[in-house]
Amino acid sequence: MDDKDLRQKYYDPCTLGAETGPQTIIVRQVVGEAEKQKVLDIHIVVPEKKPAIEQIVDVFVKEVEINCVDVITDKVIVRGEFEIKAIYVADLPDNPVLAIEIKHYKWTQDIDMPGARRGMDADASVIVEFVDYDVDEHTRAYKYKYGNMNNDNDEDECDDHDECDDHDHDECDDHDDDHDHGCGGHNHHKHHHHHHCAREFDVSIVLKITAKVMTDREVQIGGIGTMPTKPKG
């Protein structure tokens, strides 16, 4: 009998490694994964050093980040921040295009996660699902957005001296900065349409946050040990 026959005689693939006994390894187990929407309504005011808004061109969210993910009992707390940038046409004779930026706007969202416990590892991601803006309906920016700048017959707008006759004179003094409602020092009566320019607007943002909780488990192989079907805790 040659060496090859001897190897085949004593080789048993079913018992190979049995002499070493059960082995313990560490495996990464996902405890749970869930997502949740975060709805934000943010009020933005144009700084005094900037001219007021004739028309808003675009509003978008950038630099979306997650700063911290904390795990507590049956819940994950996700914290992050983003920046808002608005591009607008200024209420000035040459109508320059300017921008307003809100940096490091912070947000927090909790996500239910049954089985999560303190000390477990967690990861999270976020995407922007929706961004839109809204302005007062008595502003030219509103008329630009909804495409009805040709409507000249709005009786409820500030037309000629209607507001000056029946309201506090301080609000309608031609030499008072408040008369133009922040229109960069320009009298709004010079415009063909009797709408104010805007110095503030609202931004609506919807974020989708996804979180996952993980933990390490000891698993025995090569013996009677099996991988746990449910996380401990």
C-alpha positions as CSV (number, residue, x, y, z in Angstrom):
1,M,0.0,0.0,0.0
2,D,1.5,3.3,-1.1
3,D,1.3,6.7,0.7
4,K,-1.7,7.8,-1.3
5,D,-3.7,4.8,-0.1
6,L,-2.7,5.4,3.5
7,R,-3.9,9.0,3.3
8,Q,-7.2,8.0,2.0
9,K,-7.6,5.3,4.6
10,Y,-7.0,7.6,7.6
11,Y,-8.6,10.8,6.2
12,D,-12.1,11.5,7.5
13,P,-13.5,14.9,6.4
14,C,-16.4,14.6,8.9
15,T,-14.1,14.5,11.9
16,L,-11.3,16.8,10.8
17,G,-10.7,19.5,13.5
18,A,-12.8,17.7,16.1
19,E,-9.8,17.3,18.3
20,T,-9.5,21.0,18.7
21,G,-13.0,21.3,20.3
22,P,-15.5,24.2,19.9
23,Q,-14.2,27.5,18.8
24,T,-15.6,30.9,19.8
25,I,-15.7,33.8,17.3
26,I,-17.1,37.3,17.5
27,V,-19.8,38.2,14.9
28,R,-21.5,41.5,14.1
29,Q,-25.2,41.3,14.6
30,V,-27.8,43.9,13.5
31,V,-30.3,44.5,16.3
32,G,-32.6,46.7,14.3
33,E,-32.9,49.2,11.5
34,A,-35.6,52.0,11.0
35,E,-36.2,55.3,9.4
36,K,-38.1,58.4,10.2
37,Q,-38.9,61.8,8.5
38,K,-38.0,65.1,10.1
39,V,-40.1,68.1,9.1
40,L,-38.7,71.5,9.7
41,D,-40.3,75.0,9.2
42,I,-37.7,77.7,9.4
43,H,-38.3,81.4,9.4
44,I,-35.6,83.5,7.8
45,V,-35.2,87.2,8.0
46,V,-33.0,89.2,5.6
47,P,-30.2,90.9,7.6
48,E,-30.5,94.7,7.8
49,K,-27.2,95.2,5.9
50,K,-28.7,93.4,2.8
51,P,-31.4,94.8,0.5
52,A,-34.9,93.4,0.6
53,I,-36.2,90.7,-1.8
54,E,-37.8,91.5,-5.1
55,Q,-37.9,87.8,-6.2
56,I,-36.7,84.6,-4.7
57,V,-34.8,82.6,-7.4
58,D,-34.0,79.4,-5.5
59,V,-33.7,77.9,-2.0
60,F,-31.7,74.8,-1.3
61,V,-30.1,72.8,1.5
62,K,-26.5,71.8,1.5
63,E,-23.7,70.4,3.8
64,V,-26.1,68.0,5.4
65,E,-24.2,66.1,8.2
66,I,-24.8,63.8,11.1
67,N,-22.8,64.8,14.2
68,C,-23.8,62.3,16.8
69,V,-25.8,59.0,17.1
70,D,-26.7,57.9,20.7
71,V,-28.4,54.7,21.7
72,I,-30.7,54.5,24.7
73,T,-33.3,51.9,25.7
74,D,-35.4,51.0,22.6
75,K,-34.5,54.3,20.9
76,V,-31.8,56.0,18.8
77,I,-31.1,59.8,19.0
78,V,-29.6,61.3,15.9
79,R,-28.2,64.8,15.8
80,G,-27.0,66.7,12.8
81,E,-26.8,70.1,11.0
82,F,-27.1,71.6,7.6
83,E,-26.9,74.9,5.7
84,I,-29.7,76.8,3.9
85,K,-28.9,79.0,1.0
86,A,-31.4,81.4,-0.7
87,I,-30.7,83.1,-4.0
88,Y,-32.7,86.2,-4.6
89,V,-33.1,89.3,-6.8
90,A,-32.6,92.4,-4.7
91,D,-35.0,95.3,-4.6
92,L,-32.5,97.8,-6.1
93,P,-32.6,99.7,-9.3
94,D,-30.1,97.4,-11.0
95,N,-31.7,94.2,-9.5
96,P,-28.5,92.4,-8.5
97,V,-28.7,88.7,-7.6
98,L,-27.6,88.1,-4.0
99,A,-27.6,85.2,-1.5
100,I,-28.5,84.6,2.1
101,E,-27.0,81.7,4.0
102,I,-27.9,80.1,7.3
103,K,-25.0,78.0,8.5
104,H,-24.9,75.2,11.1
105,Y,-28.7,74.9,11.5
106,K,-28.9,72.0,14.1
107,W,-31.6,69.4,14.3
108,T,-32.4,66.3,16.5
109,Q,-34.5,63.3,15.7
110,D,-35.4,60.2,17.8
111,I,-36.1,56.9,16.1
112,D,-37.8,54.0,17.9
113,M,-35.6,50.9,17.9
114,P,-36.9,47.9,19.9
115,G,-34.1,45.9,21.4
116,A,-31.6,48.8,21.4
117,R,-29.6,49.2,24.6
118,R,-27.0,51.6,25.9
119,G,-23.5,50.6,24.8
120,M,-24.6,49.2,21.5
121,D,-23.1,50.6,18.3
122,A,-25.2,52.6,15.9
123,D,-24.9,54.2,12.5
124,A,-27.2,56.7,10.7
125,S,-27.6,58.4,7.4
126,V,-29.7,61.4,6.2
127,I,-31.0,62.7,2.9
128,V,-33.1,65.8,1.9
129,E,-36.5,64.7,0.5
130,F,-38.1,68.1,0.1
131,V,-37.3,71.8,0.1
132,D,-39.8,74.7,-0.5
133,Y,-40.2,78.3,0.5
134,D,-43.2,80.5,1.2
135,V,-43.6,84.3,1.4
136,D,-46.3,86.7,2.4
137,E,-49.0,86.9,-0.2
138,H,-48.8,90.7,-0.2
139,T,-45.3,90.6,-1.5
140,R,-44.0,90.8,-5.1
141,A,-41.9,87.6,-4.4
142,Y,-45.2,85.8,-3.8
143,K,-46.6,87.0,-7.1
144,Y,-43.4,86.0,-8.9
145,K,-43.5,82.5,-7.5
146,Y,-47.1,81.9,-8.4
147,G,-47.0,83.7,-11.8
148,N,-49.7,86.3,-11.3
149,M,-47.7,89.5,-11.5
150,N,-50.1,90.8,-14.1
151,N,-52.9,91.2,-11.6
152,D,-53.1,95.0,-11.0
153,N,-56.5,95.1,-9.4
154,D,-55.9,93.7,-6.0
155,E,-57.9,96.1,-3.8
156,D,-56.6,94.6,-0.6
157,E,-53.0,95.6,-1.4
158,C,-51.3,98.8,-0.3
159,D,-52.7,101.1,-3.0
160,D,-51.7,104.7,-3.1
161,H,-52.5,106.2,0.3
162,D,-55.2,103.8,1.5
163,E,-53.1,102.5,4.3
164,C,-52.0,106.0,5.2
165,D,-55.5,107.3,5.6
166,D,-56.8,104.7,8.0
167,H,-53.7,103.5,9.9
168,D,-51.1,104.9,12.2
169,H,-49.3,107.7,10.3
170,D,-45.9,106.5,11.6
171,E,-46.2,103.4,9.4
172,C,-46.9,105.3,6.2
173,D,-44.6,108.3,6.4
174,D,-42.8,108.7,3.1
175,H,-39.6,109.4,5.1
176,D,-40.0,106.5,7.5
177,D,-38.0,103.4,6.7
178,D,-41.0,101.3,7.8
179,H,-43.1,102.6,5.0
180,D,-41.4,100.5,2.4
181,H,-41.5,97.4,4.6
182,G,-37.8,96.9,4.2
183,C,-37.6,97.5,0.5
184,G,-34.0,98.8,0.6
185,G,-35.1,102.4,1.2
186,H,-37.3,102.6,-1.9
187,N,-40.9,103.8,-1.9
188,H,-43.0,100.9,-3.1
189,H,-45.5,103.2,-4.8
190,K,-42.9,103.6,-7.6
191,H,-43.7,100.0,-8.7
192,H,-46.4,99.3,-11.2
193,H,-47.7,96.6,-8.9
194,H,-48.8,97.6,-5.4
195,H,-47.1,94.8,-3.5
196,H,-44.4,95.1,-0.9
197,C,-41.0,93.6,-1.3
198,A,-40.1,91.0,1.3
199,R,-37.6,91.0,4.2
200,E,-38.6,87.5,5.5
201,F,-39.7,84.2,4.3
202,D,-40.3,80.6,5.5
203,V,-38.5,77.5,4.3
204,S,-40.0,74.0,4.7
205,I,-37.6,71.0,4.7
206,V,-38.2,67.3,5.0
207,L,-35.3,65.0,6.0
208,K,-35.3,61.2,5.9
209,I,-33.1,59.8,8.7
210,T,-32.2,56.1,8.7
211,A,-30.6,54.5,11.7
212,K,-29.1,51.0,12.4
213,V,-28.1,49.5,15.7
214,M,-25.5,46.7,15.9
215,T,-23.8,44.7,18.6
216,D,-21.1,42.0,18.9
217,R,-22.0,38.4,19.8
218,E,-19.9,35.5,20.8
219,V,-20.7,32.4,18.7
220,Q,-19.3,28.9,19.1
221,I,-18.4,26.8,16.1
222,G,-17.3,23.3,15.8
223,G,-19.4,22.2,18.8
224,I,-22.9,22.4,20.1
225,G,-22.9,26.2,20.1
226,T,-25.1,28.0,17.6
227,M,-25.6,31.6,16.6
228,P,-28.2,33.3,18.8
229,T,-31.5,34.0,17.0
230,K,-32.4,37.0,19.2
231,P,-30.2,39.7,20.7
232,K,-29.6,39.6,24.4
233,G,-30.6,42.4,26.6
